Amino acid sequence: MDFKHHIGYVGDFDLAYRDIKLKDIYRFTRNIYGLYWDDSRFKYLMNDLFCINLNQKVGQLSTGMKKKFWLATALSHSPKLLLFDEPTTGIDPDSRDEILEFISGLSKNEGVAVVFSTHIIEDLENTADKVMVVKNGCMEFNDSKTAYFNTRRLKSNDNRVD
């Protein structure tokens, strides 16, 4: 069964691709997804939304621009599930807000299930419906965002000294 077109993945690929031009990665990725690739969507994301020039090398981009480029490639085959590793780590506040707003819109407007890992609790407050906490390879929590923050509040109250 061919399922790769149902999943988009954005990780930290910086070290592996620093000297490669974005247009070469674009061509390669477009060929992988073949008929599922939506060139008009990719060009919209790159040109209109993120304003990224494909003639640049990966190493020439800021961290935020790299994340936006990888996000555009991960979404241009219209996946049903987006896996995003640390979407806002190491980027400027404007790019952070832009990426989080975009991720929220994917879920609400396009029905894309978005799963991302983060150490930034504020990102969960602004985007998550559900929270899963994994510690040392074991799931410690899996419930609604509201339940998660209620649990955190209770734990912080238990640690107070009166």
N, C-alpha and C positions, 0 to 999 in steps of 0.2 A: 504494500500500500504506500502510495506517495503522499506523505503527510508534511513534508518540509515547508510547503507553502502556507500551512496553517499556523506556523510559529515564526515570530520575529525575535531576534536576540540582539541586545546591545550590551557589550562588555567593555573592557578596557584593552583595546588592541594597539595602543600607542607604540609600544616597543617593537612590535613585529613589523609594522608598516611605515615607519617614519620617512623612508626615502621613496615611497611609492606615490605617484600622482593619484589624486582622487578619481580622475576620469578612468584610470586603469582598474581601480577597485570597482567602480560603477559598472564598467563593461563586463568584468568577471562575474560580479554578482547578478547582473542582468541575465547573463548566459545560464547561470545556475538555475534561476527560476523560470526561464523560458516564457511560456505562454502566460504564466501567472504574473509576470512582471508588468507593472503599470508605469510606463515611461512618463506619461503626463503627470501622474502623482509625484514621481521622483523629481521631475523638473519643477513642479509647483513648490514642493518642500524646499528644494535646494535654492531656487531662484527667488521665489516670491516670499516665502515664509522665513527661511534662514539666511538668505543672501550669501551663499557660499560659492566660490569660484572653483570649478572642477579642475582647473589647470594647476592648482596648488598641490604641494606634497603634504601628506599627513603631518609631518613634523613642523610645518609652517603654521599650523592652526593652533589657536588657543585651546585649552581643555574644553571649554564650553562649545566651541565650534566643532571640535572632534565629536563630542557627544551628539550634536545636532546632525552631523554627517552620518554617523552610524545609525542614528534614529531614522533618518530618511531612507537609508538602504534597508533597514529592518522592516519598514512599513510599506515599501513600494511593491510588495507582492500581496498586499491586503491580508495580513495574517489575522487570525481570530484570537491569538494569544501573543502578547508581547512580554518577553522576559528581559528585565532591565537591571543590570548590576550597578548599584550605587549611582543613580542618575544625576545626583546633584553634588557629589563630592568633588571638591577642588575647582568649582567654577564660580564666576562672579555672581552677585545677587540678581542682576537683571537676567542673565542667562538661566539662572536657577528658577526664577519666577516664570520665565517663558516656557521652560521645559515642563515644569509642574503643571502649568495651565494647559499645555498641549496634551500631556498625559491624561489629565482629568477629562478633557474634551474627547479623547479617543474612547474612553470607557462610556461616557454619557451619550455622546452623539453618534458613535459608530459601532457600539457594542463590542469593542475589543476588550478582552479580559487582560488586565495589566497586572503583572506580578513584578515587584521590584524589591531588592534588598537595600537596606539603608541603615545607617547609624544615626541619622538625623531625625529625631523624634518629630520635629516640626513638620517635616515632609509627610509624615503619617497623618498628622492633624489636618493638613490641607488637602490630602488626596485619597486617603484610604477609606474603604468601606469595612474591610476586615483586616485583622492583624494576626500574624503568626510570628512567634518569637522562638528562635532556635538558639540554644546555648550548648556549646560543646557537642554538637551533633544531635542533640535531643530536643524535641519540641516541648517547650515549656508553656506555651499559650497559643490558642487558636480560637478566636472569637471575634465579635464585632469591635469596631474602633471604640465605641462608647464603653463597652465592657473593659477593654484594655486600659483606657485612661482612668476609669473608675478604680481598677485594680492598682494602678500606679499611685493614684491619690491615696488609697487606703494604706499601701506599703509605706509611702512617705510619711503619713501620719503616725504609723506604728514606730517609725524611727525617730520621732521627735522626743526631745528631752523636756520634761515639764519642770 
